[in-house]
Each structure stands twice: as structure tokens, then as C-alpha cells.
Amino acid sequence: MAIFYHPYLETRRLLHKLLVMLSLCTICASLFYFLGGCCETDIVENTGLGQSTQLFFTGRYHENLATGSPDAVGTSARSLETSSPGKDWAAARRLPQALIIGVKKGGTRALLEFLRLHPDIRALGSEPHFFDRHYARGLNWYRSMMPKALDGQIVMEKTPRYFVTAETPARIYAMSKEIKLIVVVRDPITRAISDYTQIISKTPDIPSFETLTFKNRTMGQIDALWSPIWIGMYAQHLEKWLAYFPPSQIHFVHGERLISDPAGELGKVQDFLGLQRIITDKHFYFNKTKGFPCLKKPEGSSKPHCLGKTKGRTHPKIDPKVIQRLKDFYHPHNLKFYQMAGQDFGWQ
């Protein structure tokens, strides 16, 4: 049987084959898109992939690693489990939801360093002094100072001078009526000596602690306006804060217990901030040389992390008679503070 070649018919056959191939490609592409779109969450959450692989899929690994937190990887993986699909993953600079407002030489640096272990806390390392020194720069400038944070993370900073600066309660209230405030307090006499120790490290030629403590040492009159003494009059400063914020928004950290039981104090702070208790005693060990707790070596580091060399300075010996006079001076102030704070700190 003879086979006839006809150009027209051959062209139609080629076009038909091409259309069939295009149709199959379109169906395959649609099927791939459908499966990829509907199953993306299950791929990330339900497979046995390692944490770093999961974080690569979500795009959160880089941002959390940049926090400097030793638990950056665990942070993102845990956030996946608690976040709803479609959530905005982009980190942004926000105004703080919590502040460590004081007190100087009370243990604020230690508290901040410990809190930065928590994956849901993004804390500024330096002290911005916005509400006491740079308020005229405005909230946009203040926001620009904050670290980037994901939705659900708490942004915070510490500036111990806030607690004793008269203008700061009203200014902070104007920014946020719901903000949470943290105050680290310790025995005001020990705090004053620590304050003086820091001063003489920078200006060694100043008079002795005993000399500066009194207006008139012969009369035993304490100089309540000398900064190391004045800061420890906690009740006087707290009155200004309670004029704007209810006690439920102010949490007091026991400075002495922050040293002897850091995990216990950190547990209370995490509760106050509404966070899961992730920072526990497994994170700490006591450094006998410095006399302070240190953090056990974080993930990715070969060394433990202790506070800087300026922490744990040796205090000068103070005349016992001066110490007793300061106890008498602070006693009524302490009792009033206990009543206002709703907590007896046991300072004698």
C-alpha cells in the first residue's frame, strides 16, 4: 500500500503533538504549585529535618542568629511551633514593652545579660538614656535604637538612671500606659559603697566614703543629697512612679538573691513578663573569684560568660560606726519602701 506525503497533513500532526505537550506541561506545573503551596507548612513542621534546615525554609534563621543569643537556633524552631500560618515573619524595630529602670549598682547589668538568654526577649545592650537625657530627640529616634524583633518577642532596654529622674515616669507613661517596669534593688548601704567604689576607680583623688557620707560628721548628720546616699532612698523615688503606674506593672528584683539564686529571681521576672520559664539553674554557675554567678558556656562558644572586669570590684573597708549610722538613717526609708513594694527585703 502506498503512503502519500502531504505537507499540510504533516504540519497538522506536528501542531497536534505540540499542543498535547504544552497541555501536559501546564498540568504538571499546576500540580507542582498546588502541592507545594498546600503542603509547605507540613514540610517544615512535621518532617524530621534538623533545626537549621527548618529555619532555612522559614527565613528566620538569619535574623535570630543576629541577636547574639546562644539559643538563637532553638528560638526560631520553638517560634514555629507557636506561630499561626500566614504570620508576618519580618523583624521590625518597635518601642520597648518592658524597661529595667533601676537601680544603679543594684545588679541591672547582670539581670539584662541573664534575660538576653531568653529567645522571646530582644534587649538593647547599651543604655540609651532616652527618657532622662535625650528625650528631645523624639520617639522615632528612640525606636531606631531598638534591636529588630519578631512579632511576639519582647523589646526592652535598661537605663538605671530612670528610677531616680523626676521627669521619667510621666514621659514613659506618655509612650505606653501598659509598659512593664523592672527595678533591681539591694541593701542601700552596700549599694552606696559599690557606687563609691566605681567613682574612685575613675577619680581616685576624691575624699573618703566616710567624709562624703556626712554633712557634719561631728553631729552625725547624713548628707542625703550625696548621690550614693540619695539613690538608696528607694521609697522617695518609688512614690513618683506609683503616681503613674499601678504596682502590678512594677516588679522588684531582690539584688542579693540575684547573686545567691539567679535562677529563682529570673523565674519571677519571666513570670512577670508573661514568658515561659526557659532560663533555669542549668544556665548558671557561681564564680568564687568574682563572687558573682556566671553563665555556663553558651551554644557555639568554648568559654563560659561572666560579667566584665568592672563587676565584682573589691569594696573599701568602711568604719563600722559609719555603717551603723547609715543603718539608723535608712531604717525608716526601708520600712516605707517595704510597705510600698509589698515585699520585705530584710535589710538590717
Residue pairs with C-beta under 8 A, 6 or more apart in sequence:
40 57
41 85
43 57
44 54
44 57
44 58
44 80
45 54
45 80
45 81
51 73
51 74
51 76
51 77
52 61
52 73
54 76
54 77
54 80
55 61
55 64
55 73
55 76
55 77
58 76
58 80
58 89
59 89
60 76
60 79
60 80
60 89
60 150
61 72
61 73
61 76
63 91
63 148
63 150
64 72
64 73
64 75
64 76
64 119
64 150
65 72
65 73
66 72
66 148
67 75
67 116
67 122
67 147
68 116
69 75
69 116
69 117
69 118
69 119
70 117
70 298
70 299
70 300
70 301
71 117
71 118
71 119
71 278
71 298
71 299
72 119
73 299
74 119
75 119
75 120
76 119
78 119
79 119
79 150
79 152
82 152
83 152
87 151
88 151
89 150
90 150
91 148
91 149
91 150
92 148
92 149
93 143
93 144
93 146
93 147
93 148
93 149
94 143
94 146
94 149
94 155
95 139
95 142
95 143
95 146
95 155
95 175
95 176
96 146
96 155
96 156
96 157
96 179
97 154
97 155
97 156
97 176
97 178
97 179
97 180
98 154
98 155
98 156
98 179
98 180
98 181
98 182
98 273
99 156
99 157
99 158
99 159
99 162
99 172
99 179
99 180
99 181
99 182
100 108
100 111
100 112
100 156
100 157
100 158
100 159
100 160
100 182
100 183
100 184
101 158
101 159
101 160
101 162
101 163
101 168
101 172
101 181
101 182
101 183
101 241
102 108
102 160
102 161
102 162
102 163
102 164
102 183
102 184
102 185
102 237
103 160
103 163
103 164
103 183
103 184
103 185
103 186
103 191
103 231
103 232
103 234
104 160
104 161
104 164
104 191
104 195
104 231
105 160
105 186
105 191
105 194
105 195
105 198
106 160
106 183
106 184
106 185
106 186
106 191
106 253
106 255
107 184
107 186
107 253
107 255
107 258
107 259
108 158
108 160
108 184
109 158
109 307
109 311
110 258
110 259
110 262
110 292
110 293
110 307
110 311
111 158
111 182
111 184
111 253
111 258
111 265
111 266
111 269
112 123
112 125
112 158
113 295
113 305
113 307
114 262
114 266
114 279
114 283
114 295
115 121
115 123
115 156
115 266
115 269
115 279
116 123
117 278
117 279
117 283
117 295
117 298
118 270
118 275
118 278
118 279
119 153
119 278
120 152
120 153
120 154
120 275
120 276
121 153
121 154
121 156
121 273
121 275
122 146
122 147
122 148
122 149
122 153
122 154
122 155
122 156
123 147
123 155
123 156
123 157
123 158
124 145
124 146
124 147
124 156
124 157
124 158
127 157
127 158
127 159
127 160
127 161
128 134
128 142
128 145
128 157
128 159
129 159
129 161
130 137
130 141
130 142
130 145
130 159
131 159
131 162
131 165
131 167
131 168
131 171
131 172
132 159
132 161
132 162
132 165
132 167
132 168
133 161
134 141
134 142
135 167
135 171
139 175
145 157
146 155
146 157
147 155
149 155
154 273
154 275
162 168
162 172
163 183
163 237
163 241
164 230
164 231
164 237
166 240
169 240
169 241
169 243
169 244
169 245
170 244
172 179
172 181
172 244
173 244
173 245
178 249
179 245
179 249
180 249
180 251
180 272
180 273
181 241
181 245
181 249
181 250
181 251
182 250
182 251
182 253
182 269
182 272
183 238
183 250
183 251
183 252
183 253
184 252
184 253
184 255
184 258
185 191
185 234
185 252
185 253
185 254
185 255
185 337
185 345
186 254
186 255
186 256
187 255
187 256
187 345
187 347
188 229
188 231
188 232
188 233
188 234
188 326
188 330
188 333
188 334
188 347
189 232
189 323
189 326
189 327
189 330
189 347
191 228
191 231
191 232
191 255
192 209
192 213
192 228
192 229
192 231
192 232
192 326
193 209
193 228
193 315
193 316
193 318
194 313
194 315
195 227
195 228
195 231
196 209
196 212
196 228
196 316
197 313
197 314
197 315
197 316
198 310
198 313
199 206
199 228
200 206
200 316
201 310
201 313
206 212
209 316
209 318
209 322
210 217
210 318
210 319
210 322
211 217
212 223
212 226
212 228
213 222
213 223
213 226
213 229
213 322
213 325
213 326
214 220
214 221
214 222
214 223
215 221
215 222
215 223
220 325
222 229
222 325
222 326
222 329
223 229
224 230
224 233
224 329
229 326
229 329
231 237
232 330
232 333
233 330
233 333
234 333
234 334
234 337
234 341
235 333
235 334
235 336
235 337
235 340
236 333
238 337
238 340
238 341
239 340
241 250
242 250
242 340
247 341
247 342
251 268
251 269
251 272
252 341
252 343
253 265
253 268
253 269
254 265
254 343
254 345
256 345
257 264
257 265
258 265
259 291
259 292
259 293
262 281
262 284
262 293
263 279
263 280
263 281
263 283
263 284
266 279
266 280
267 277
267 279
267 280
270 276
270 277
270 278
270 279
271 277
282 296
283 295
283 296
284 293
284 294
284 295
284 296
285 293
285 294
285 296
285 304
286 292
286 293
286 294
287 293
287 294
287 306
290 306
290 307
290 311
290 312
291 312
292 306
292 307
292 311
292 312
294 304
294 305
294 306
294 307
295 304
295 305
295 306
296 304
297 303
297 304
297 305
298 305
327 348
330 347
334 345
334 347
337 345
338 344
338 345
